[in-house]
Amino acid sequence: MPMSAGEIEQMIKEAMPDAEVRIDDLRGDGDHYAAFISSSAFKGKTRVQQHQMVYAALQGRMGNELHALALQTSAPEDG
């Protein structure tokens, strides 16, 4: 059973409470999403490390309930 955008957002926010998260359903099929995530937890991390943090937050659902997730991650700007 596919995951909803709300479920994805909730799992990310549980792992990174300060995260600003936007989830877009790319095809309207509940199976292909784009996630835009900004969190201070990403500060000082490489893009690969940031994406690994998101995959960890999804607790193994990537590739199972969640078929495709395009990620754009960033740390908030200082100031």
DANORWO-V327303 format. One record per residue. PSI is psi in whole degrees, -180 to 180 (* if undefined). OMEGA is omega in radians with two decimals (NA if undefined). D_LAST is the distance of its C-alpha to the last C-alpha in whole Angstrom. Layout:
psi=PSI omega=OMEGA d_last=D_LAST
psi=PSI omega=OMEGA d_last=D_LAST
This chain:
psi=129 omega=-3.11 d_last=42
psi=157 omega=3.07 d_last=39
psi=148 omega=3.05 d_last=36
psi=160 omega=3.08 d_last=34
psi=-38 omega=3.13 d_last=31
psi=-40 omega=3.11 d_last=30
psi=-43 omega=3.13 d_last=31
psi=-48 omega=-3.14 d_last=29
psi=-45 omega=-3.12 d_last=26
psi=-44 omega=-3.12 d_last=27
psi=-40 omega=3.12 d_last=28
psi=-43 omega=-3.12 d_last=24
psi=-28 omega=3.06 d_last=23
psi=-37 omega=-3.14 d_last=25
psi=-32 omega=-3.11 d_last=24
psi=83 omega=-3.00 d_last=21
psi=-27 omega=-3.11 d_last=20
psi=0 omega=-3.02 d_last=16
psi=139 omega=2.92 d_last=17
psi=123 omega=-3.01 d_last=17
psi=133 omega=2.97 d_last=20
psi=128 omega=3.13 d_last=22
psi=126 omega=3.08 d_last=26
psi=131 omega=3.05 d_last=28
psi=108 omega=-2.98 d_last=32
psi=-32 omega=-3.08 d_last=33
psi=-4 omega=-3.09 d_last=36
psi=14 omega=-3.08 d_last=37
psi=1 omega=-3.12 d_last=39
psi=19 omega=-3.06 d_last=37
psi=-15 omega=-3.11 d_last=37
psi=110 omega=-3.05 d_last=34
psi=157 omega=2.90 d_last=31
psi=136 omega=3.13 d_last=27
psi=132 omega=3.09 d_last=24
psi=115 omega=-2.99 d_last=21
psi=129 omega=3.04 d_last=19
psi=127 omega=-3.13 d_last=15
psi=142 omega=3.07 d_last=15
psi=-20 omega=3.10 d_last=13
psi=-21 omega=-3.14 d_last=17
psi=-12 omega=-3.07 d_last=16
psi=129 omega=3.12 d_last=14
psi=0 omega=-3.13 d_last=16
psi=149 omega=3.04 d_last=19
psi=165 omega=3.11 d_last=21
psi=-42 omega=3.12 d_last=22
psi=-45 omega=3.12 d_last=25
psi=-39 omega=3.10 d_last=24
psi=-46 omega=-3.13 d_last=21
psi=-37 omega=3.09 d_last=24
psi=-36 omega=3.10 d_last=27
psi=-40 omega=3.12 d_last=24
psi=-46 omega=3.13 d_last=25
psi=-40 omega=3.10 d_last=29
psi=-39 omega=3.13 d_last=29
psi=-29 omega=-3.12 d_last=28
psi=1 omega=2.95 d_last=30
psi=49 omega=3.03 d_last=33
psi=4 omega=-3.12 d_last=35
psi=-17 omega=3.10 d_last=35
psi=127 omega=-3.12 d_last=34
psi=-11 omega=3.08 d_last=37
psi=-99 omega=3.09 d_last=39
psi=-30 omega=-3.11 d_last=38
psi=109 omega=-3.02 d_last=36
psi=-50 omega=-3.06 d_last=37
psi=130 omega=3.12 d_last=34
psi=111 omega=3.05 d_last=30
psi=126 omega=-3.07 d_last=28
psi=138 omega=2.89 d_last=25
psi=115 omega=-3.09 d_last=21
psi=152 omega=3.09 d_last=19
psi=160 omega=2.99 d_last=15
psi=145 omega=3.10 d_last=12
psi=148 omega=3.08 d_last=9
psi=141 omega=3.04 d_last=6
psi=151 omega=3.01 d_last=4
psi=* omega=NA d_last=0
